[in-house]
Amino acid sequence: MSKIIERIPLPSPTPGTRRELTLHRYGEAGARPKAYLQGSLHADETPGMLTLCHLVDRLDGAAAGRIRGEIVVVPAANPIGMSQALLGNHLGRYEAASGGNFNRGFFSLAPRAIELLEGRLGADPEANKQAVRAALAQALDEVPATGELAALRKILMGQAIDADIVLDCHCDLEALMHLYLGSDLWPDGRDLAAQIGSAATLLAIEAGDNPFDEIFSATWHRLAAHFGSERPIPPGALSATIEYRGQADVDDAVAAGDADNLYRFLARRGLIDDEAGPLPELATEARPLEATALLHAPVPGIVVYRKRLGDAVSAGELIAEIVDPMADRPNAARVPVVSETDGFLLSRLVQKFARRGAVVGKVCGERPLPSRRGTLLED
Ligand SMILES: [Zn+2]
C-alpha cells in the first residue's frame, strides 16, 4: 500500500508563530474514485477528529494493494481554531481575529467557473464533469489567499475540489448522529446514511453562507441550473457534513465503530478492496432541512428538558422549561418551550443555560416549516 503523510504549512499569521496541516494520503494520486475526509473544521468538535484518527489506523492496517482509489484523511482540519482559548475555554467555532465562522464563507467558485465554461460544454455529462472539475480548480487557483484563514480555506478546498466523495466530520452540542446532504445527492447518499447509522438525514440544495460541504455540491447544482439540460452537468461529488452526535461524545469504542462504518462505506464505494458487509437498515428516510424546527428560548434562564434525544414529539408539546433563577419563586416561574412540529428531538444544549432567543434544541420533522426560510444553518 502506498501512503504519504504530508505536512502543509500555513502562512505565519504573526512573527514567531507557524501552524501546519497533517494529511494522510492513501493510494495513487489521481486514482479513482477519490475520497476526502476531514475532521474538526469547527475545532472544538472533537468526536469526528477521534473517528478519523481511528480511520487512519484502519487504513494503515489495510493489506497491501487494497486501496483502489485515492483516500485523503485530515483528522484535524483547523489548527487555527485548535489553538484558540479564552480564560480556559476552547473556542473553535469562530476565528478569534475576525469573528468568522470556520465553516462558513468558503470561496464561491461558480461565477468564475461559468465564465471559464462558456462554449466549452456539450451533451456528454461525463465530459462536462471533467471540464467543470478543471474550471473549478482554475477558479480556486485564482482566488487570492494572503491571510492564514484564507490560506487554510484554499488548501482544504484544493484537496477536495476533484474528489468523488467529500465528508466533513462535525458534531452538534448534544445530539443524535445526523447528516447534512444536498437534495440532489439523495438517494445516492442512502448507503452513507445507513452505514454510519444516521438518525436524521437533512436535505437542502443550499443551506446558505458557503459551508465546506456545499462547495462540492451546491456549486455543481448552480452550474447545472445555469447550463441547462442541453449541456448536462451531473453532481460532482457525494459531499456531506456528518454530525458525530454531541461535543461530549468522545469515546474510543464509539469512534472505532464509527471509523469501521466509514471504512465499510469506502469499501462499498470501491475505494478499498475489502468486504463492506451487509448494509444496515436506514433508521429514518431523508427529510428536508426546512422541516427541522429550531427551538428558541423565549426568556433567559436554566434549561430543563422534558424530552430526551430521539423522543417523539407532537406540535405544541412541551420540550423544555426555562427557569428564571432571579424570580421570587424561581421553581414556580417556568416558561415552556414547545415544539412547532411533529417529529423527534434531534439535539439539545450541552450547557443547560440559555440567553433570550438562543436555540435550545432541534426537532426533526417531515413537513417544511414557514419559519425556516432563507439561511438554514445557525451561525
Ligand atoms: Zn461544526
Residues whose N, C-alpha, C, O or C-beta is under 5 A from the ligand:
A	BS01	ZN	H42 E45 H170 C171
